[in-house]
C-alpha cells in the first residue's frame, strides 16, 4: 500500500452473505490503524429515504417489489456519491455499488450495469467477493432470522451467474469468498 495524496475509492461487492461487510470493516480498521482517513458506506443505507425504501422492498415478494428495491437501491448509491465522495478522505469504501444491478431481471441487469458504470465513479480497487450459492445460503440460514426476497438457493444461483458475467467484463478483482475471511482480507490488502 503506497502513500497517496489522491482519494482511493474502494468497492466491495458480491452476493448476499459473501462477506462484503466483514471485509469492508476489516479494511476500514486496517487503514485507520495506519493513520488513513477512511469513510465507509453500506448500501442500502439506513439514514435516508432511498436506502430505507430499498431495504423495505427487499422483504416483500413480487415483480413490483423487485423493481422498487432495485430502483431505490440505485438512488441510494447515487445519493452516496453526491453527498460523500467529495469529502476529504484518503479512502472511501462503498459496500454494494454497481453489482446491485445484477438483481434486476435479465437483460435489464446488463443495461442497468452499463448505464450506471458510465455515470458513477469506478476504481482500480473494485472487489467482487464470489461465494458459491451453496455457501452463501448456508451462511444465510445460520446467521439470519429474516430473509430477503433474493436469499433462496435458487435466487442466489441465478444472481451469481449474472453478477459474475458483469464482474468479468468490468475491472473487478474477483476474490474467492468461500475462503476463510483472513485469507480474503490478505488478498484485498495486497491488491491495494
C-alpha positions as CSV (number, residue, x, y, z in Angstrom):
1,X,0.0,0.0,0.0
2,X,1.6,3.2,-1.2
3,X,1.1,6.7,0.3
4,X,-1.1,8.7,-1.9
5,X,-2.3,12.3,-2.0
6,X,-5.3,11.2,-4.1
7,X,-8.5,9.7,-2.8
8,X,-8.9,6.0,-3.3
9,X,-12.3,4.6,-4.0
10,X,-12.7,1.0,-2.8
11,X,-15.7,-1.0,-3.8
12,X,-16.6,-4.3,-2.0
13,X,-19.4,-6.1,-3.7
14,X,-20.8,-9.6,-4.0
15,X,-23.8,-11.8,-3.4
16,X,-25.7,-11.7,-0.1
17,X,-23.6,-13.4,2.6
18,X,-20.4,-13.2,0.6
19,X,-18.6,-11.4,3.3
20,X,-18.8,-7.8,2.0
21,X,-19.5,-6.2,5.3
22,X,-16.8,-8.3,7.1
23,X,-14.2,-7.4,4.6
24,X,-15.1,-3.7,4.4
25,X,-14.9,-3.4,8.2
26,X,-11.6,-5.2,8.3
27,X,-10.2,-2.9,5.6
28,X,-11.6,0.1,7.4
29,X,-9.9,-0.8,10.7
30,X,-6.6,-1.7,8.9
31,X,-6.5,1.6,7.1
32,X,-7.5,3.6,10.2
33,X,-4.7,1.8,12.2
34,X,-2.3,3.0,9.5
35,X,-3.4,6.6,10.1
36,X,-5.5,6.9,7.0
37,X,-8.8,8.9,6.9
38,X,-11.5,6.5,5.8
39,X,-15.2,6.8,5.0
40,X,-17.2,3.6,5.0
41,X,-20.7,3.5,3.4
42,X,-23.0,0.5,3.2
43,X,-25.9,0.2,0.7
44,X,-28.7,0.2,1.1
45,X,-28.2,2.6,3.9
46,X,-30.5,3.4,6.9
47,X,-30.0,7.1,7.0
48,X,-32.1,8.3,4.1
49,X,-35.4,7.8,2.4
50,X,-34.0,5.8,-0.6
51,X,-32.0,3.3,1.4
52,X,-34.8,2.7,3.9
53,X,-37.3,2.1,1.0
54,X,-34.9,-0.2,-0.8
55,X,-34.5,-2.3,2.4
56,X,-38.2,-2.4,3.0
57,X,-38.9,-3.7,-0.5
58,X,-36.3,-6.5,-0.1
59,X,-38.6,-8.2,2.3
60,X,-41.6,-8.2,0.0
61,X,-42.4,-10.5,-2.9
62,X,-43.4,-9.9,-6.5
63,X,-42.1,-8.1,-9.5
64,X,-43.1,-4.7,-8.4
65,X,-41.2,-5.1,-5.1
66,X,-38.3,-6.5,-7.1
67,X,-38.1,-3.4,-9.3
68,X,-38.8,-1.0,-6.4
69,X,-36.0,-2.5,-4.4
70,X,-33.5,-2.1,-7.3
71,X,-34.7,1.4,-8.1
72,X,-34.4,2.7,-4.6
73,X,-31.1,0.9,-4.1
74,X,-29.6,2.7,-7.2
75,X,-30.9,6.1,-5.9
76,X,-29.3,5.4,-2.6
77,X,-25.9,4.7,-4.3
78,X,-26.2,7.9,-6.3
79,X,-27.1,9.8,-3.2
80,X,-24.0,8.5,-1.5
81,X,-21.8,9.6,-4.4
82,X,-23.3,13.0,-4.4
83,X,-23.1,13.6,-0.7
84,X,-19.9,11.8,0.4
85,X,-17.4,11.3,-2.3
86,X,-16.4,15.0,-2.4
87,X,-15.3,15.0,1.3
88,X,-11.6,14.9,2.1
89,X,-10.6,11.3,2.8
90,X,-7.7,9.1,1.9
91,X,-10.1,6.2,1.2
92,X,-13.8,5.8,0.6
93,X,-15.1,2.3,0.9
94,X,-18.5,1.6,-0.6
95,X,-20.2,-1.7,0.2
96,X,-22.6,-2.7,-2.6
97,X,-22.3,-0.5,-5.6
98,X,-22.7,-1.5,-9.2
99,X,-23.5,-5.2,-8.6
100,X,-26.9,-4.3,-7.3
101,X,-27.9,-4.2,-10.9
102,X,-27.4,-8.0,-11.1
103,X,-30.6,-8.2,-9.1
104,X,-32.6,-6.7,-12.0
105,X,-34.3,-9.1,-14.3
106,X,-32.4,-10.2,-17.5
107,X,-31.5,-8.4,-19.8
108,X,-32.1,-5.3,-17.7
109,X,-29.2,-6.2,-15.4
110,X,-26.7,-5.6,-18.3
111,X,-28.4,-2.4,-19.4
112,X,-28.5,-1.1,-15.8
113,X,-24.9,-2.0,-15.2
114,X,-23.6,-0.4,-18.4
115,X,-25.7,2.7,-17.7
116,X,-24.5,3.1,-14.1
117,X,-20.9,2.2,-14.8
118,X,-20.9,5.1,-17.4
119,X,-22.2,7.7,-14.9
120,X,-20.8,6.7,-11.5
121,X,-17.1,6.7,-10.5
122,X,-15.3,3.4,-10.8
123,X,-11.9,2.4,-9.5
124,X,-9.0,0.1,-9.9
125,X,-9.9,-1.2,-6.4
126,X,-13.2,-2.9,-7.1
127,X,-13.5,-6.3,-5.3
128,X,-16.2,-8.8,-6.2
129,X,-16.4,-11.5,-3.4
130,X,-17.5,-14.6,-5.3
131,X,-19.1,-17.0,-3.0
132,X,-20.8,-20.2,-4.2
133,X,-24.6,-20.1,-3.8
134,X,-24.5,-23.1,-1.5
135,X,-22.0,-21.4,0.9
136,X,-24.0,-18.1,0.8
137,X,-27.2,-20.0,1.5
138,X,-25.6,-21.9,4.4
139,X,-24.4,-18.6,5.9
140,X,-27.8,-17.0,5.5
141,X,-29.6,-20.0,7.2
142,X,-27.0,-19.9,10.0
143,X,-27.0,-16.1,10.6
144,X,-30.4,-14.6,9.7
145,X,-33.8,-15.0,11.2
146,X,-35.5,-13.0,8.4
147,X,-34.7,-13.5,4.7
148,X,-34.8,-11.1,1.8
149,X,-36.6,-12.0,-1.4
150,X,-33.2,-12.8,-3.1
151,X,-31.9,-15.2,-0.4
152,X,-33.2,-18.5,-1.6
153,X,-30.7,-21.0,-3.1
154,X,-32.4,-20.7,-6.5
155,X,-32.2,-16.9,-6.5
156,X,-28.5,-16.9,-5.3
157,X,-27.6,-19.2,-8.2
158,X,-29.4,-17.0,-10.7
159,X,-27.9,-13.8,-9.4
160,X,-24.4,-15.1,-9.0
161,X,-24.4,-16.0,-12.7
162,X,-25.5,-12.5,-13.7
163,X,-23.1,-10.8,-11.3
164,X,-20.1,-12.9,-12.4
165,X,-20.8,-12.1,-16.0
166,X,-20.8,-8.4,-15.1
167,X,-17.6,-8.7,-13.0
168,X,-15.7,-10.4,-15.8
169,X,-16.4,-7.6,-18.3
170,X,-15.7,-4.8,-15.7
171,X,-12.5,-4.0,-14.0
172,X,-13.3,-6.1,-10.9
173,X,-10.8,-8.2,-8.9
174,X,-12.8,-11.4,-8.3
175,X,-12.0,-12.9,-4.9
176,X,-12.9,-16.4,-3.7
177,X,-15.4,-15.5,-0.9
178,X,-15.6,-19.2,0.1
179,X,-12.1,-18.9,1.6
180,X,-11.7,-18.0,5.3
181,X,-12.1,-14.3,5.9
182,X,-8.5,-13.8,7.0
183,X,-7.3,-15.1,3.6
184,X,-9.7,-12.8,1.6
185,X,-8.6,-9.9,3.8
186,X,-4.9,-10.5,2.9
187,X,-5.7,-10.7,-0.8
188,X,-7.6,-7.4,-0.7
189,X,-4.8,-5.6,1.2
190,X,-2.3,-7.0,-1.3
191,X,-4.3,-5.6,-4.2
192,X,-4.4,-2.1,-2.8
